[in-house]
Amino acid sequence: MTANGIASIGECMIELSGQTGDSWRMGFAGDTFNTLWALHALSPERPATYVSAFGDDPFSHDQIAFFGRNGIGIGNSPVIAGARPGLYAITLTGAERAFTYWRSDAAARQLASDPAALAKSLENQALVYFSGITLAILDEVARKTLLAAIVEARAAGSLIAFDPNYRPRLWQSSEAAQAAILEALAVADIALPTFPDEQMLFGDPTPQATVERLGKLTGEIVVKNGEQPALIALNGVSQSVDAVHVAAPVDTTGAGDSFNGGYLAARIAGHAPDAAAHRAHKVAAAVVQVRGALAPFETLRAAFDS
C-alpha cells in the first residue's frame, strides 16, 4: 500500500477563549492538532489522523466527534476509562495572548501506553509530525516508546517533521528538555523550530546559529521568528524568506502551528522550501486575523493559494 496519509501526534485540549464580558467560547486545539488542522485543510486528498489518547467523558466524545465532522480520524489511539482531556484558557491583551492550563492528568499523557496501537496508527503515513510538547507530556519510558514508533515509521518511508516548541513549565529541567529534543531531532527529516525558543533553551545568538547547530542533526530546517523572516536551510544551504506583515492582528494563537501546516502541506505537494515558506507565511498571516487557533478551512486554502 502506498503511504498517503498525514498523522500528527500529541495533545488536543479543550480551548476556552475569552469573548465579550464574562462569556467564553469553547473549542478544541493544541499545537500538534493546530498543525494537522492546517495540513488537512491544505491536503484534503490525504487521510488525516490525530494520534493521541482520549478519555471516555462527554468532552472526549465531543472532541472525537468534532474531529470526525472535519474529516480527521484518531487511528488506533486508545480510549481510556476514567480519563479526560486537558483544558486551557486564552486571555488577550490586544492581539497578544496568555494561557492558563489544567492538564496534569490529561488522557493524552497515555498516548504511548499501547505500543502496538501507536505503531499501527503510524502505518502508511506519508508524513508524521510531532513536537516538543508531545515529548514534554510523556514520561521517559513513554518518550522512548514514541521515538521507537517514529523510527519504525521513518524506516517504512514516512517523512518525519518535528517542532521543538519548548515550553519551560512542562519540563522538570532545561537539561531534560535539551536531551529529549536532541533525541527527537536525530530521527526527524524536517525541523521547524522557533528562534526565541531555541535562544532560550540552547543560547543560540542568531537564527543562523540555530541552523548551524541543527544542521548537524537533520537536513531540512525552518527557523520561524515571528514577524521577522524565516530562515530556511536544506542540506547546509540557507536562505531568508520574508514574513507577511499584518497591520492589525486579531489573535496570534496558533500562528506558528499553522505556518508549520502550510509549510509541510507545500513540501509534500512538491514545492521547494522557499516557495513552501512563502505559502506558510501567508497561511500564518490569515490565522492571526481570526480568533482562536483554528481558522476555517476556506480561509486557510485561500491564503495558501493566493
C-alpha positions in Angstrom: 0.0 0.0 0.0 1.3 3.5 -0.9 1.8 5.7 2.1 -0.5 8.6 1.5 -1.8 9.7 5.0 -0.8 12.5 7.3 -0.5 12.0 11.0 0.2 14.3 13.9 1.0 13.1 17.4 0.2 15.0 20.7 -2.4 16.5 22.9 -5.6 18.3 21.8 -7.2 20.2 24.6 -10.4 21.9 25.4 -9.8 25.6 24.5 -11.7 28.4 26.3 -11.3 31.8 24.6 -12.5 35.0 26.2 -15.3 36.8 24.5 -17.2 40.0 25.4 -17.8 40.3 29.2 -17.9 37.1 31.1 -18.7 34.8 28.2 -16.3 32.2 27.0 -16.2 30.2 23.7 -15.3 26.5 23.9 -13.3 24.8 21.2 -10.6 22.2 20.8 -7.0 23.0 20.0 -3.4 22.2 20.8 -0.1 22.7 19.0 0.1 19.5 17.0 -3.6 19.5 16.3 -3.5 23.0 15.1 -0.8 22.0 12.6 -2.8 19.0 11.5 -5.9 21.2 11.0 -4.0 23.4 8.6 -2.3 20.4 6.9 -5.6 18.7 6.4 -7.3 21.8 5.0 -4.4 22.2 2.5 -4.0 18.5 1.7 -7.7 17.3 1.6 -6.9 14.3 -0.6 -4.7 12.8 2.1 -6.3 10.8 5.1 -5.6 12.8 8.3 -5.1 11.1 11.7 -4.6 12.7 15.1 -2.6 10.2 17.2 -3.2 10.7 21.0 -5.1 9.1 23.8 -8.7 10.1 24.8 -11.0 9.8 27.8 -14.5 8.4 27.9 -16.1 11.5 29.3 -18.6 13.7 27.4 -15.9 16.2 26.4 -13.7 13.5 24.9 -16.7 12.1 23.0 -17.4 15.6 21.7 -13.8 16.1 20.8 -13.6 12.9 18.7 -16.9 13.8 17.1 -15.5 17.2 16.2 -12.5 15.6 14.6 -14.8 13.3 12.6 -17.1 16.1 11.3 -13.9 17.7 9.9 -12.5 14.6 8.3 -9.9 13.8 10.9 -9.6 10.3 12.4 -7.9 9.1 15.5 -6.4 5.9 14.1 -5.8 3.3 16.9 -5.5 5.9 19.6 -6.5 4.4 23.0 -9.7 5.5 24.7 -9.1 5.2 28.4 -11.8 4.7 31.0 -11.9 7.5 33.6 -9.6 9.8 31.7 -10.4 13.2 30.3 -8.8 15.9 28.1 -6.7 18.8 29.3 -8.0 22.3 29.3 -6.6 25.8 28.7 -8.0 29.3 28.7 -6.7 32.1 26.5 -6.7 35.7 27.7 -5.8 38.5 25.3 -4.1 41.8 25.7 -4.7 43.4 22.3 -3.7 40.5 20.0 -1.1 39.0 22.3 -2.3 36.0 24.3 -1.6 34.4 27.6 -2.5 30.9 28.6 -3.7 29.2 31.8 -3.6 25.4 31.8 -5.3 22.5 33.5 -3.6 19.4 32.0 -1.6 17.4 34.6 -3.9 14.3 34.4 -4.9 14.6 30.7 -5.6 11.4 28.8 -3.0 12.4 26.1 -0.2 11.6 28.6 -1.0 8.0 27.9 -0.7 8.2 24.1 2.2 5.7 24.1 0.6 3.3 26.6 -0.1 0.8 23.9 3.0 0.5 21.7 1.3 -1.8 19.2 -1.7 0.6 18.7 0.7 3.5 18.4 2.7 1.8 15.7 -0.5 0.8 13.9 -1.6 4.5 13.9 1.6 5.5 12.1 1.4 2.9 9.3 1.0 4.1 5.7 1.6 7.7 6.6 3.4 9.9 4.0 4.1 12.4 6.8 4.3 12.1 10.6 4.5 15.3 12.7 5.2 15.8 16.4 6.5 18.4 18.8 8.5 19.1 21.9 5.1 19.4 23.7 4.3 15.9 22.6 7.6 14.8 24.3 7.0 17.0 27.4 3.7 15.4 28.4 5.2 11.9 28.4 7.5 10.3 31.0 10.9 9.0 29.9 9.7 5.4 29.2 6.8 6.7 27.1 9.1 9.0 25.1 11.3 6.1 24.2 8.2 4.1 23.1 7.1 7.1 20.9 10.5 7.6 19.3 10.8 3.9 18.6 7.5 4.0 16.8 8.6 7.1 14.8 11.8 5.4 13.8 9.8 2.5 12.6 7.6 4.7 10.6 10.5 6.5 9.1 12.1 3.2 8.1 8.9 2.3 6.3 9.1 5.5 4.3 7.3 8.2 6.3 8.7 11.8 6.2 9.2 12.9 9.9 8.7 16.5 10.9 9.4 17.9 14.3 8.9 21.3 16.0 10.9 21.6 19.3 8.2 24.0 20.7 9.9 24.5 24.0 7.6 25.3 27.0 9.7 25.5 30.2 6.8 24.9 32.5 6.2 21.4 31.0 9.8 20.2 31.8 11.5 19.2 35.0 14.6 21.0 33.9 16.1 22.6 30.8 18.7 19.8 30.7 15.9 17.2 30.4 14.3 19.2 27.6 17.6 19.6 25.7 18.2 15.8 25.9 14.7 14.8 24.7 14.6 17.4 21.9 18.0 16.4 20.6 16.9 12.8 20.5 13.8 13.8 18.5 15.8 15.9 16.1 18.0 13.0 15.3 15.1 11.0 13.9 13.5 13.9 12.0 13.8 14.8 8.4 12.4 18.4 8.8 12.9 20.6 11.9 10.6 23.6 12.4 12.0 25.5 15.4 11.0 28.9 16.6 14.1 31.1 17.2 13.1 32.6 20.6 12.6 29.1 21.9 16.0 28.0 20.7 17.6 31.1 22.1 16.0 30.4 25.5 16.9 26.7 25.6 20.2 26.4 23.8 21.5 30.0 23.9 21.6 30.5 20.2 22.6 34.1 19.4 21.1 34.2 15.9 18.8 32.1 13.7 21.9 31.3 11.6 23.4 29.8 14.8 20.3 27.7 15.2 20.5 26.5 11.6 24.2 25.5 12.0 23.5 23.6 15.3 20.5 21.7 14.0 22.2 21.1 10.6 24.4 18.5 12.4 21.2 16.5 13.2 18.8 17.0 10.3 18.9 18.0 6.7 16.0 20.5 6.4 15.4 23.3 8.8 12.9 26.1 9.0 13.6 28.7 11.8 10.5 30.7 12.5 10.9 34.1 14.1 7.5 35.8 14.4 7.2 38.8 12.1 10.9 38.5 11.1 11.9 36.5 8.1 12.1 32.7 8.4 15.5 31.2 7.8 15.3 28.1 5.6 18.2 25.6 5.2 18.4 22.5 3.1 21.5 20.4 3.2 23.6 23.3 4.5 22.4 25.9 2.1 20.3 28.6 3.8 18.1 31.5 2.6 15.8 34.0 4.2 12.1 34.2 3.4 10.2 37.4 4.5 7.1 37.1 6.6 3.8 38.7 5.6 3.1 41.8 7.7 -0.4 42.1 9.3 -1.1 45.6 10.4 -3.8 44.8 12.9 -3.7 41.2 14.1 -6.7 39.9 16.0 -5.3 36.9 17.8 -1.8 35.4 17.3 -2.8 32.0 18.8 -1.8 29.1 16.5 0.2 31.3 14.0 3.4 29.2 14.3 1.5 25.9 14.2 -0.4 27.0 11.1 2.9 28.1 9.5 4.1 24.5 10.1 1.0 23.1 8.5 1.3 25.4 5.5 5.0 24.6 5.0 4.5 20.8 5.3 1.5 20.8 3.0 3.5 22.7 0.4 6.5 20.4 0.8 4.6 17.1 0.4 2.8 18.7 -2.6 6.3 19.1 -4.2 7.1 22.8 -3.6 10.6 23.9 -3.0 11.5 25.0 0.6 11.5 28.8 -0.2 8.1 28.5 -2.0 6.7 26.5 0.8 7.8 29.1 3.3 6.2 31.9 1.3 2.9 29.9 1.3 3.3 29.2 5.0 3.8 32.8 5.9 0.5 33.7 4.0 -1.3 31.0 6.0 0.0 32.3 9.3 -1.0 35.8 8.3 -4.5 34.7 7.7 -4.7 32.8 11.0 -3.8 35.9 13.1 -6.7 37.7 11.6 -9.3 35.3 13.2 -10.0 34.5 16.8 -8.8 31.1 18.2 -6.2 28.7 16.9 -8.3 27.1 14.1 -9.1 29.2 11.1 -11.9 28.0 8.7 -10.6 25.6 6.0 -11.7 28.1 3.3 -9.6 30.9 4.9 -6.5 28.7 5.0 -6.9 27.5 1.4 -7.5 31.0 0.1 -4.3 32.2 1.8 -2.3 29.2 0.7 -3.3 29.6 -3.0 -3.1 33.4 -3.2 
